Amino acid sequence: MSTDAAVTSRGQEPKGEPIVRWWALLLSLALLALAAVFGREAWRVSTHATVDSWTQPFIDVMSADAQGSAAIAPWMLWGGAAGIVVGLLVLYAALRPRRHTHVELASDTVSGWTRQVDIARRCSATARKVPGVSAARTTAGKKGIHLIINGDIEDENLATRVREVVNEELASLAHPAPLSVTVERIEEVDTNV
């Protein structure tokens, strides 16, 4: 196989964690607690221990009404409906698409991804290297990249030069977001020195 071969398929895109992860963790803790209760009941029955049952009062309530005959109480129907709703919510959370957290890099040889925060850091670092820029800060999102620079406000071409240099840096992205550059004036602070 040639090392010059182009990538024929993209790698799997990194995505945010599924919301169902935390629900599954809580459900597993509840099931562990339930297993402990039934384990105690199994121990009680197998050893003929004279301790009170934890589950028998619940079984008695579920199996008989006030007169002692089997009946379905209205709260049981509401409990069943609540169980169905919880089940549907968990199913939705499991099948819901996860958030897109990364941006694809443009490359013919590798499949690479980067985060929005890394794009913002690269833009700020690149802008700081331009002569006349004293500070830079960037916010990057899906809709665009906003770069605010502090520097020589007398230089009318500063924003244009910064835009050109940063756009060259953003060329490594498969789909670069639009870039806006703002030159911010910072008032000088008197230090009384």
Contact map, one row per residue, 1 for C-alpha under 8 A:
1110100000000000000000000000000000000000000000000000000000000000000000000000000000000000000000000000000000000000000000000000000000000000000000000000000000000000000000000000000000000000000000000
1111100000000000000000000000000000000000000000000000000000000000000000000000000000000000000000000000000000000000000000000000000000000000000000000000000000000000000000000000000000000000000000000
1111100000000000000000000000000000000000000000000000000000000000000000000000000000000000000000000000000000000000000000000000000000000000000000000000000000000000000000000000000000000000000000000
0111110000000000000000000000000000000000000000000000000000000000000000000000000000000000000000000000000000001000000000000000000000000000000000000000000000000000000000000000000000000000000000000
1111111000000000000000000000000000000000000000000000000000000000000000000000000000000000000000000000000000001000000000000000000000000000000000000000000000000000000000000000000000000000000000000
0001111100000000000000000000000000000000000000000000000000000000000000000000000000000000000000000000000000011000000000000000000000000000000000000000000000000000000000000000000000000000000000000
0000111111000000000000000000000000000000000000000000000000000000000000000000000000000000000000000000000000011110000000000000000000000000000000000000000000000000000000000000000000000000000000000
0000011111000000000000000000000000000000000000000000000000000000000000000000000000000000000000000000000000000000000000000000000000000000000000000000000000000000000000000000000000000000000000000
0000001111100000000000000000000000000000000000000000000000000000000000000000000000000000000000000000000000000000000000000000000000000000000000000000000000000000000000000000000000000000000000000
0000001111110000000000000000000000000000000000000000000000000000000000000000000000000000000000000000000000000010000000000000000000000000000000000000000000000000000000000000000000000000000000000
0000000011111000000000000000000000000000000000000000000000000000000000000000000000000000000000000000000000000011000000000000000000000000000000000000000000000000000000000000000000000000000000000
0000000001111100000000000000000000000000000000000000000000000000000000000000000000000000000000000000000000000000000000000000000000000000000000000000000000000000000000000000000000000000000000000
0000000000111110000000000000000000000000000000000000000000000000000000000000000000000000000000000000010100000000100000000000000000000000000000000000000000000000000000000000000000000000000000000
0000000000011111000000000000000000000000000000000000000000000000000000000000000000000000000000000001110000000000100000000000000000000000000000000000000000000000000000000000000000000000000000000
0000000000001111100000000000000000000000000000000000000000000000000000000000000000000000000000000111110000000000000000000000000000000000000000000000000000000000000000000000000000000000000000000
0000000000000111110000000000000000000000000000000000000000000000000000000000000000000000000000000111100000000000000000000000000000000000000000000000000000000000000000000000000000000000000000000
0000000000000011111010000000000000000000000000000000000000000000000000000000000000000000000000000110000000000000000000000000000000000000000000000000000000000000000000000000000000000000000000000
0000000000000001111110000000000000000000000000000000000000000000000000000000000000000000000011011100000000000000000000000000000000000000000000000000000000000000000000000000000000000000000000000
0000000000000000111111100000000000000000000000000000000000000000000000000000000000000000000011000100000000000000000000000000000000000000000000000000000000000000000000000000000000000000000000000
0000000000000000011111110000000000000000000000000000000000000000000000000000000000000000010011000000000000000000000000000000000000000000000000000000000000000000000000000000000000000000000000000
0000000000000000111111111000000000000000000000000000000000000000000000000000000000000000000000000000000000000000000000000000000000000000000000000000000000000000000000000000000000000000000000000
0000000000000000001111111100000000000000000000000000000000000000000000000000000000000000000000000000000000000000000000000000000000000000000000000000000000000000000000000000000000000000000000000
0000000000000000001111111110000000000000000000000000000000000000000000000000000000000000010000000000000000000000000000000000000000000000000000000000000000000000000000000000000000000000000000000
0000000000000000000111111111000000000000000000000000000000000000000000000000000000000000000000000000000000000000000000000000000000000000000000000000000000000000000000000000000000000000000000000
0000000000000000000011111111100000000000000000000000000000000000000000000000000000000000000000000000000000000000000000000000000000000000000000000000000000000000000000000000000000000000000000000
0000000000000000000001111111110000000000000000000000000000000000000000000000000000000000000000000000000000000000000000000000000000000000000000000000000000000000000000000000000000000000000000000
0000000000000000000000111111111000000000000000000000000000000000000000000000000000000000000000000000000000000000000000000000000000000000000000000000000000000000000000000000000000000000000000000
0000000000000000000000011111111100000000000000000000000000000000000000000000000000000000000000000000000000000000000000000000000000000000000000000000000000000000000000000000000000000000000000000
0000000000000000000000001111111110000000000000000000000000000000000000000000000000000000000000000000000000000000000000000000000000000000000000000000000000000000000000000000000000000000000000000
0000000000000000000000000111111111000000000000000000000000000000000000000000000000000000000000000000000000000000000000000000000000000000000000000000000000000000000000000000000000000000000000000
0000000000000000000000000011111111100000000000000000000000000000000000000000000000000000000000000000000000000000000000000000000000000000000000000000000000000000000000000000000000000000000000000
0000000000000000000000000001111111110000000000000000000000000000000000000000000000000000000000000000000000000000000000000000000000000000000000000000000000000000000000000000000000000000000000000
0000000000000000000000000000111111111000000000000000000000000000000000000000000000000000000000000000000000000000000000000000000000000000000000000000000000000000000000000000000000000000000000000
0000000000000000000000000000011111111100000000000000000000000000000000000000000000000000000000000000000000000000000000000000000000000000000000000000000000000000000000000000000000000000000000000
0000000000000000000000000000001111111110000000000000000000000000000000000000000000000000000000000000000000000000000000000000000000000000000000000000000000000000000000000000000000000000000000000
0000000000000000000000000000000111111111000000000000000000000000000000000000000000000000000000000000000000000000000000000000000000000000000000000000000000000000000000000000000000000000000000000
0000000000000000000000000000000011111111100000000000010000000000000000000000000000000000000000000000000000000000000000000000000000000000000000000000000000000000000000000000000000000000000000000
0000000000000000000000000000000001111111110000000000000000000000000000000000000000000000000000000000000000000000000000000000000000000000000000000000000000000000000000000000000000000000000000000
0000000000000000000000000000000000111111111000000000000000000000000000000000000000000000000000000000000000000000000000000000000000000000000000000000000000000000000000000000000000000000000000000
0000000000000000000000000000000000011111111100000000000000000000000000000000000000000000000000000000000000000000000000000000000000000000000000000000000000000000000000000000000000000000000000000
0000000000000000000000000000000000001111111110000000111000000000000000000000000000000000000000000000000000000000000000000000000000000000000000000000000000000000000000000000000000000000000000000
0000000000000000000000000000000000000111111111000000000000000000000000000000000000000000000000000000000000000000000000000000000000000000000000000000000000000000000000000000000000000000000000000
0000000000000000000000000000000000000011111111100000000000000000000000000000000000000000000000000000000000000000000000000000000000000000000000000000000000000000000000000000000000000000000000000
0000000000000000000000000000000000000001111111111110100000000000000000000000000000000000000000000000000000000000000000000000000000000000000000000000000000000000000000000000000000000000000000000
0000000000000000000000000000000000000000111111111000000000000000000000000000000000000000000000000000000000000000000000000000000000000000000000000000000000000000000000000000000000000000000000000
0000000000000000000000000000000000000000011111111000000000000000000000000000000000000000000000000000000000000000000000000000000000000000000000000000000000000000000000000000000000000000000000000
0000000000000000000000000000000000000000001111111000000000000000000000000000000000000000000000000000000000000000000000000000000000000000000000000000000000000000000000000000000000000000000000000
0000000000000000000000000000000000000000000111111100000000000000000000000000000000000000000000000000000000000000000000000000000000000000000000000000000000000000000000000000000000000000000000000
0000000000000000000000000000000000000000000111111110000000000000000000000000000000000000000000000000000000000000000000000000000000000000000000000000000000000000000000000000000000000000000000000
0000000000000000000000000000000000000000000100011111000000000000000000000000000000000000000000000000000000000000000000000000000000000000000000000000000000000000000000000000000000000000000000000
0000000000000000000000000000000000000000000100001111100000000000000000000000000000000000000000000000000000000000000000000000000000000000000000000000000000000000000000000000000000000000000000000
0000000000000000000000000000000000000000000000000111110000000000000000000000000000000000000000000000000000000000000000000000000000000000000000000000000000000000000000000000000000000000000000000
0000000000000000000000000000000000000000100100000011111110000000000000000000000000000000000000000000000000000000000000000000000000000000000000000000000000000000000000000000000000000000000000000
0000000000000000000000000000000000001000100000000001111111000000000000000000000000000000000000000000000000000000000000000000000000000000000000000000000000000000000000000000000000000000000000000
0000000000000000000000000000000000000000100000000000111111100000000000000000000000000000000000000000000000000000000000000000000000000000000000000000000000000000000000000000000000000000000000000
0000000000000000000000000000000000000000000000000000111111110000000000000000000000000000000000000000000000000000000000000000000000000000000000000000000000000000000000000000000000000000000000000
0000000000000000000000000000000000000000000000000000111111111000000000000000000000000000000000000000000000000000000000000000000000000000000000000000000000000000000000000000000000000000000000000
0000000000000000000000000000000000000000000000000000011111111100000000000000000000000000000000000000000000000000000000000000000000000000000000000000000000000000000000000000000000000000000000000
0000000000000000000000000000000000000000000000000000001111111110000000000000000000000000000000000000000000000000000000000000000000000000000000000000000000000000000000000000000000000000000000000
0000000000000000000000000000000000000000000000000000000111111111000000000000000000000000000000000000000000000000000000000000000000000000000000000000000000000000000000000000000000000000000000000
0000000000000000000000000000000000000000000000000000000011111111100000000000000000000000000000000000000000000000000000000000000000000000000000000000000000000000000000000000000000000000000000000
0000000000000000000000000000000000000000000000000000000001111111100000010000000000000000000000000000000000000000000000000000000000000000000000000000000000000000000000000000000000000000000000000
0000000000000000000000000000000000000000000000000000000000111111100011100000000000000000000000000000000000000000000000000000000000000000000000000000000000000000000000000000000000000000000000000
0000000000000000000000000000000000000000000000000000000000011111111111100000000000000000000000000000000000000000000000000000000000000000000000000000000000000000000000000000000000000000000000000
0000000000000000000000000000000000000000000000000000000000001111111111111000000000000000000000000000000000000000000000000000000000000000000000000000000000000000000000000000000000000000000000000
0000000000000000000000000000000000000000000000000000000000000001111110000000000000000000000000000000000000000000000000000000000000000000000000000000000000000000000000000000000000000000000000000
0000000000000000000000000000000000000000000000000000000000000001111110000000000000000000000000000000000000000000000000000000000000000000000000000000000000000000000000000000000000000000000000000
0000000000000000000000000000000000000000000000000000000000000001111111000000000000000000000000000000000000000000000000000000000000000000000000000000000000000000000000000000000000000000000000000
0000000000000000000000000000000000000000000000000000000000000011111111100000000000000000000000000000000000000000000000000000000000000000000000000000000000000000000000000000000000000000000000000
0000000000000000000000000000000000000000000000000000000000000011100111110000000000000000000000000000000000000000000000000000000000000000000000000000000000000000000000000000000000000000000000000
0000000000000000000000000000000000000000000000000000000000000011100011111000000000000000000000000000000000000000000000000000000000000000000000000000000000000000000000000000000000000000000000000
0000000000000000000000000000000000000000000000000000000000000100100001111101100000000000000000000000000000000000000000000000000000000000000000000000000000000000000000000000000000000000000000000
0000000000000000000000000000000000000000000000000000000000000000100000111111100000000000000000000000000000000000000000000000000000000000000000000000000000000000000000000000000000000000000000000
0000000000000000000000000000000000000000000000000000000000000000000000011111110000000000000000000000000000000000000000000000000000000000000000000000000000000000000000000000000000000000000000000
0000000000000000000000000000000000000000000000000000000000000000000000001111111000000000000000000000000000000000000000000000000000000000000000000000000000000000000000000000000000000000000000000
0000000000000000000000000000000000000000000000000000000000000000000000011111111100000000000000000000000000000000000000000000000000000000000000000000000000000000000000000000000000000000000000000
0000000000000000000000000000000000000000000000000000000000000000000000011111111110000000000000000000000000000000000000000000000000000000000000000000000000000000000000000000000000000000000000000
0000000000000000000000000000000000000000000000000000000000000000000000000111111111000000000000000000000000000000000000000000000000000000000000000000000000000000000000000000000000000000000000000
0000000000000000000000000000000000000000000000000000000000000000000000000011111111100000000000000000000000000000000000000000000000000000000000000000000000000000000000000000000000000000000000000
0000000000000000000000000000000000000000000000000000000000000000000000000001111111110000000000000000000000000000000000000000000000000000000000000000000000000000000000000000000000000000000000000
0000000000000000000000000000000000000000000000000000000000000000000000000000111111111000000000000000000000000000000000000000000000000000000000000000000000000000000000000000000000000000000000000
0000000000000000000000000000000000000000000000000000000000000000000000000000011111111100000000000000000000000000000000000000000000000000000000000000000000000000000000000000000000000000000000000
0000000000000000000000000000000000000000000000000000000000000000000000000000001111111110000000000000000000000000000000000000000000000000000000000000000000000000000000000000000000000000000000000
0000000000000000000000000000000000000000000000000000000000000000000000000000000111111111000000000000000000000000000000000000000000000000000000000000000000000000000000000000000000000000000000000
0000000000000000000000000000000000000000000000000000000000000000000000000000000011111111100000000000000000000000000000000000000000000000000000000000000000000000000000000000000000000000000000000
0000000000000000000000000000000000000000000000000000000000000000000000000000000001111111110000000000000000000000000000000000000000000000000000000000000000000000000000000000000000000000000000000
0000000000000000000000000000000000000000000000000000000000000000000000000000000000111111111000000000000000000000000000000000000000000000000000000000000000000000000000000000000000000000000000000
0000000000000000000000000000000000000000000000000000000000000000000000000000000000011111111100000000000000000000000000000000000000000000000000000000000000000000000000000000000000000000000000000
0000000000000000000000000000000000000000000000000000000000000000000000000000000000001111111110000000000000000000000000000000000000000000000000000000000000000000000000000000000000000000000000000
0000000000000000000100100000000000000000000000000000000000000000000000000000000000000111111111000000000000000000000000000000000000000000000000000000000000000000000000000000000000000000000000000
0000000000000000000000000000000000000000000000000000000000000000000000000000000000000011111111100000000000000000000000000000000000000000000000000000000000000000000000000000000000000000000000000
0000000000000000000000000000000000000000000000000000000000000000000000000000000000000001111111110000000000000000000000000000000000000000000000000000000000000000000000000000000000000000000000000
0000000000000000011100000000000000000000000000000000000000000000000000000000000000000000111111110000000000000000000000000000000000000000000000000000000000000000000000000000000000000000000000000
0000000000000000011100000000000000000000000000000000000000000000000000000000000000000000011111110000000000000000000000000000000000000000000000000000000000000000000000000000000000000000000000000
0000000000000000000000000000000000000000000000000000000000000000000000000000000000000000001111111000000000000000000000000000000000000000000000000000000000000000000000000000000000000000000000000
0000000000000000010000000000000000000000000000000000000000000000000000000000000000000000000111111100000000000000000000000000000000000000000000000000000000000000000000000000000000000000000000000
0000000000000000010000000000000000000000000000000000000000000000000000000000000000000000000000111110000000000000000000000000000000000000000000000000000000000000000000000000000000000000000000000
0000000000000011111000000000000000000000000000000000000000000000000000000000000000000000000000011111000000000000000000000000000000000000000000000000000000000000000000000000000000000000000000000
0000000000000011100000000000000000000000000000000000000000000000000000000000000000000000000000001111100000000000000000000000000000000000000000000000000000000000000000000000000000000000000000000
0000000000000111000000000000000000000000000000000000000000000000000000000000000000000000000000000111110000000000000000000000000000000000000000000000000000000000000000000000000000000000000000000
0000000000000111000000000000000000000000000000000000000000000000000000000000000000000000000000000011111000000000001100000000000000000000000000000000000000000000000000000000000000000000000000000
0000000000001110000000000000000000000000000000000000000000000000000000000000000000000000000000000001111100000000111100000000000000000000000000000000000000000000000000000000000000000000000000000
0000000000000000000000000000000000000000000000000000000000000000000000000000000000000000000000000000111110000000111100000000000000000000000000000000000000000000000000000000111000000000000000000
0000000000001000000000000000000000000000000000000000000000000000000000000000000000000000000000000000011111000011110000000000000000000000000000000000000000000000000000000000111000000000000000000
0000000000000000000000000000000000000000000000000000000000000000000000000000000000000000000000000000001111100011110000000000000000000000000000000000000000000000000000000001111000000000000000000
0000000000000000000000000000000000000000000000000000000000000000000000000000000000000000000000000000000111110001000000000000000000000000000000000000000000000000000000000011111000000000000000000
0000000000000000000000000000000000000000000000000000000000000000000000000000000000000000000000000000000011111111000000000000000000000000000000000000000000000000000000000001010000000000000000000
0000011000000000000000000000000000000000000000000000000000000000000000000000000000000000000000000000000001111100000000000000000000000000000000000000000000000000000000000000000000000000000000000
0001111000000000000000000000000000000000000000000000000000000000000000000000000000000000000000000000000000111110000000000000000000000000000000000000000000000000000000000000000000000000000000000
0000001000000000000000000000000000000000000000000000000000000000000000000000000000000000000000000000000000111111000000000000000000000000000000000000000000000000000000000000000000000000000000000
0000001001100000000000000000000000000000000000000000000000000000000000000000000000000000000000000000000110101111100000000000000000000000000000000000000000000000000000000000000000000000000000000
0000000000100000000000000000000000000000000000000000000000000000000000000000000000000000000000000000000111100111110000000000000000000000000000000000000000000000000000000000000000000000000000000
0000000000001100000000000000000000000000000000000000000000000000000000000000000000000000000000000000011110000011111000000000000000000000000000000000000000000000000000000000000000000000000000000
0000000000000000000000000000000000000000000000000000000000000000000000000000000000000000000000000000011110000001111101100000000000000000000000000000000000000000000000000000000000000000000000000
0000000000000000000000000000000000000000000000000000000000000000000000000000000000000000000000000000111000000000111111100000000000000000000000000000000000000000000000000000000000000000000000000
0000000000000000000000000000000000000000000000000000000000000000000000000000000000000000000000000000111000000000011111110000000000000000000110000000000000000000000000000000000000000000000000000
0000000000000000000000000000000000000000000000000000000000000000000000000000000000000000000000000000000000000000001111111000000000000000001100000000000000000000000000000000000000000000000000000
0000000000000000000000000000000000000000000000000000000000000000000000000000000000000000000000000000000000000000011111111100000000000000000000000000000000000000000000000000000000000000000000000
0000000000000000000000000000000000000000000000000000000000000000000000000000000000000000000000000000000000000000011111111110000000000000000100000000000000000000000000000000000000000000000000000
0000000000000000000000000000000000000000000000000000000000000000000000000000000000000000000000000000000000000000000111111111000000000000111100001000000000000000000000000000000000000000000000000
0000000000000000000000000000000000000000000000000000000000000000000000000000000000000000000000000000000000000000000011111111100000000000010000000000000000000000000000000000000000000000000000000
0000000000000000000000000000000000000000000000000000000000000000000000000000000000000000000000000000000000000000000001111111110000000000000000000000000000000000000000001000000000000000000000000
0000000000000000000000000000000000000000000000000000000000000000000000000000000000000000000000000000000000000000000000111111111000000000010000000010000000000000000001001100000000000000000000000
0000000000000000000000000000000000000000000000000000000000000000000000000000000000000000000000000000000000000000000000011111111100000001110000000010000000000000000000000000000000000000000000000
0000000000000000000000000000000000000000000000000000000000000000000000000000000000000000000000000000000000000000000000001111111110000001000000000000000000000000000000000000000000000000000000000
0000000000000000000000000000000000000000000000000000000000000000000000000000000000000000000000000000000000000000000000000111111111000000000000000000000000000000000011001000000000000000000000000
0000000000000000000000000000000000000000000000000000000000000000000000000000000000000000000000000000000000000000000000000011111111001001000000000000100000000000010011000000000000000000000000000
0000000000000000000000000000000000000000000000000000000000000000000000000000000000000000000000000000000000000000000000000001111111101111000000000000000000000000000000000000000000000000000000000
0000000000000000000000000000000000000000000000000000000000000000000000000000000000000000000000000000000000000000000000000000111111101000000000000000000000000000000000000000000000000000000000000
0000000000000000000000000000000000000000000000000000000000000000000000000000000000000000000000000000000000000000000000000000011111111000000000000000000000000000110010000000000000000000000000000
0000000000000000000000000000000000000000000000000000000000000000000000000000000000000000000000000000000000000000000000000000000111111000000000000000000000000000000000000000000000000000000000000
0000000000000000000000000000000000000000000000000000000000000000000000000000000000000000000000000000000000000000000000000000000001111100000000000000001100100100000000000000000000000000000000000
0000000000000000000000000000000000000000000000000000000000000000000000000000000000000000000000000000000000000000000000000000001111111111000000000000111100000100000000000000000000000000000000000
0000000000000000000000000000000000000000000000000000000000000000000000000000000000000000000000000000000000000000000000000000000100011111000000000000111100000000000000000000000000000000000000000
0000000000000000000000000000000000000000000000000000000000000000000000000000000000000000000000000000000000000000000000000000000100001111100000000000111000000000000000000000000000000000000000000
0000000000000000000000000000000000000000000000000000000000000000000000000000000000000000000000000000000000000000000000000001101100001111110000000011110000000000000000000000000000000000000000000
0000000000000000000000000000000000000000000000000000000000000000000000000000000000000000000000000000000000000000000000010001000000000011111000000011100000000000000000000000000000000000000000000
0000000000000000000000000000000000000000000000000000000000000000000000000000000000000000000000000000000000000000000000011011000000000001111100001111000000000000000000000000000000000000000000000
0000000000000000000000000000000000000000000000000000000000000000000000000000000000000000000000000000000000000000000010010000000000000000111110001110000000000000000000000000000000000000000000000
0000000000000000000000000000000000000000000000000000000000000000000000000000000000000000000000000000000000000000000110110000000000000000011111011100000000000000000000000000000000000000000000000
0000000000000000000000000000000000000000000000000000000000000000000000000000000000000000000000000000000000000000000100000000000000000000001111111000000000000000000000000000000000000000000000000
0000000000000000000000000000000000000000000000000000000000000000000000000000000000000000000000000000000000000000000000000000000000000000000111110000000000000000000000000000000010000000000000000
0000000000000000000000000000000000000000000000000000000000000000000000000000000000000000000000000000000000000000000000000000000000000000000011111000000000000000000000000000000011000000000000000
0000000000000000000000000000000000000000000000000000000000000000000000000000000000000000000000000000000000000000000000000000000000000000000111111100000000000000000000000000000011110000000000000
0000000000000000000000000000000000000000000000000000000000000000000000000000000000000000000000000000000000000000000000010000000000000000011110111110000000000000000000000000000011110000000000000
0000000000000000000000000000000000000000000000000000000000000000000000000000000000000000000000000000000000000000000000000000000000000000011100011111000000000000000000000000000000111100000000000
0000000000000000000000000000000000000000000000000000000000000000000000000000000000000000000000000000000000000000000000000011000000000001111000001111100000000000000000000000000000111100000000000
0000000000000000000000000000000000000000000000000000000000000000000000000000000000000000000000000000000000000000000000000000000000000001110000000111110000000000000000000000000000001111000000000
0000000000000000000000000000000000000000000000000000000000000000000000000000000000000000000000000000000000000000000000000000001000001111100000000011111000000000000000000000000000001111000000000
0000000000000000000000000000000000000000000000000000000000000000000000000000000000000000000000000000000000000000000000000000000000001111000000000001111110000000000000000000000000000011110000000
0000000000000000000000000000000000000000000000000000000000000000000000000000000000000000000000000000000000000000000000000000000000011110000000000000111110000000000000000000000000000011100000000
0000000000000000000000000000000000000000000000000000000000000000000000000000000000000000000000000000000000000000000000000000000000011100000000000000011111100100000000000000000000000000000000000
0000000000000000000000000000000000000000000000000000000000000000000000000000000000000000000000000000000000000000000000000000000000000000000000000000011111110100000000000000000000000011100000000
0000000000000000000000000000000000000000000000000000000000000000000000000000000000000000000000000000000000000000000000000000000000000000000000000000000111110000000000000000000000000000000000000
0000000000000000000000000000000000000000000000000000000000000000000000000000000000000000000000000000000000000000000000000000000000010000000000000000000111111100000000000000000000000000000000000
0000000000000000000000000000000000000000000000000000000000000000000000000000000000000000000000000000000000000000000000000000000000000000000000000000000011111110000000000000000000000000000000000
0000000000000000000000000000000000000000000000000000000000000000000000000000000000000000000000000000000000000000000000000000000000000000000000000000000000111111100000000000000000000000000000000
0000000000000000000000000000000000000000000000000000000000000000000000000000000000000000000000000000000000000000000000000000000000011000000000000000000110111111110000000000000000000010000000000
0000000000000000000000000000000000000000000000000000000000000000000000000000000000000000000000000000000000000000000000000000000000000000000000000000000000011111111000000000000000001110000000000
0000000000000000000000000000000000000000000000000000000000000000000000000000000000000000000000000000000000000000000000000000000000000000000000000000000000001111111100000000000000000000000000000
0000000000000000000000000000000000000000000000000000000000000000000000000000000000000000000000000000000000000000000000000000000001000000000000000000000000001111111110000000000000000000000000000
0000000000000000000000000000000000000000000000000000000000000000000000000000000000000000000000000000000000000000000000000000001001000000000000000000000000000111111111000000000000001000000000000
0000000000000000000000000000000000000000000000000000000000000000000000000000000000000000000000000000000000000000000000000000000000000000000000000000000000000011111111100000000000111000000000000
0000000000000000000000000000000000000000000000000000000000000000000000000000000000000000000000000000000000000000000000000000000000000000000000000000000000000001111111110000000000000000000000000
0000000000000000000000000000000000000000000000000000000000000000000000000000000000000000000000000000000000000000000000000000011001000000000000000000000000000000111111111000000000000000000000000
0000000000000000000000000000000000000000000000000000000000000000000000000000000000000000000000000000000000000000000000000010011000000000000000000000000000000000011111111100000000000000000000000
0000000000000000000000000000000000000000000000000000000000000000000000000000000000000000000000000000000000000000000000000000000000000000000000000000000000000000001111111110000000100000000000000
0000000000000000000000000000000000000000000000000000000000000000000000000000000000000000000000000000000000000000000000000000000000000000000000000000000000000000000111111111000000000000000000000
0000000000000000000000000000000000000000000000000000000000000000000000000000000000000000000000000000000000000000000000000110010000000000000000000000000000000000000011111111000000000000000000000
0000000000000000000000000000000000000000000000000000000000000000000000000000000000000000000000000000000000000000000000000010000000000000000000000000000000000000000001111111100100000000000000000
0000000000000000000000000000000000000000000000000000000000000000000000000000000000000000000000000000000001000000000000000000000000000000000000000000000000000000000000111111110100000000000000000
0000000000000000000000000000000000000000000000000000000000000000000000000000000000000000000000000000000011100000000000000000000000000000000000000000000000000000000000011111110000000000000000000
0000000000000000000000000000000000000000000000000000000000000000000000000000000000000000000000000000001111000000000000000000000000000000000000000000000000000000000000000111111100000000000000000
0000000000000000000000000000000000000000000000000000000000000000000000000000000000000000000000000000001111100000000000000000000000000000000000000000000000000000000000000011111100000000000000000
0000000000000000000000000000000000000000000000000000000000000000000000000000000000000000000000000000001111000000000000000000000000000000000000000000000000000000000000000000111110000000000000000
0000000000000000000000000000000000000000000000000000000000000000000000000000000000000000000000000000000000000000000000000000000000000000000000000000000000000000000000000110111111000000000000000
0000000000000000000000000000000000000000000000000000000000000000000000000000000000000000000000000000000000000000000000000000000000000000000001111000000000000000000000000000001111100000000000000
0000000000000000000000000000000000000000000000000000000000000000000000000000000000000000000000000000000000000000000000000000000000000000000000111000000000000000000000000000000111110000000000000
0000000000000000000000000000000000000000000000000000000000000000000000000000000000000000000000000000000000000000000000000000000000000000000000011110000000000000001000100000000011111000000000000
0000000000000000000000000000000000000000000000000000000000000000000000000000000000000000000000000000000000000000000000000000000000000000000000011110000000000000001000000000000001111100000000000
0000000000000000000000000000000000000000000000000000000000000000000000000000000000000000000000000000000000000000000000000000000000000000000000000111100000000010011000000000000000111110000000000
0000000000000000000000000000000000000000000000000000000000000000000000000000000000000000000000000000000000000000000000000000000000000000000000000111100000000010000000000000000000011111000000000
0000000000000000000000000000000000000000000000000000000000000000000000000000000000000000000000000000000000000000000000000000000000000000000000000001111010000110000000000000000000001111100000000
0000000000000000000000000000000000000000000000000000000000000000000000000000000000000000000000000000000000000000000000000000000000000000000000000001111010000000000000000000000000000111110000000
0000000000000000000000000000000000000000000000000000000000000000000000000000000000000000000000000000000000000000000000000000000000000000000000000000011010000000000000000000000000000011111000000
0000000000000000000000000000000000000000000000000000000000000000000000000000000000000000000000000000000000000000000000000000000000000000000000000000010000000000000000000000000000000001111100000
0000000000000000000000000000000000000000000000000000000000000000000000000000000000000000000000000000000000000000000000000000000000000000000000000000000000000000000000000000000000000000111110000
0000000000000000000000000000000000000000000000000000000000000000000000000000000000000000000000000000000000000000000000000000000000000000000000000000000000000000000000000000000000000000011111000
0000000000000000000000000000000000000000000000000000000000000000000000000000000000000000000000000000000000000000000000000000000000000000000000000000000000000000000000000000000000000000001111100
0000000000000000000000000000000000000000000000000000000000000000000000000000000000000000000000000000000000000000000000000000000000000000000000000000000000000000000000000000000000000000000111110
0000000000000000000000000000000000000000000000000000000000000000000000000000000000000000000000000000000000000000000000000000000000000000000000000000000000000000000000000000000000000000000011111
0000000000000000000000000000000000000000000000000000000000000000000000000000000000000000000000000000000000000000000000000000000000000000000000000000000000000000000000000000000000000000000001111
0000000000000000000000000000000000000000000000000000000000000000000000000000000000000000000000000000000000000000000000000000000000000000000000000000000000000000000000000000000000000000000000111
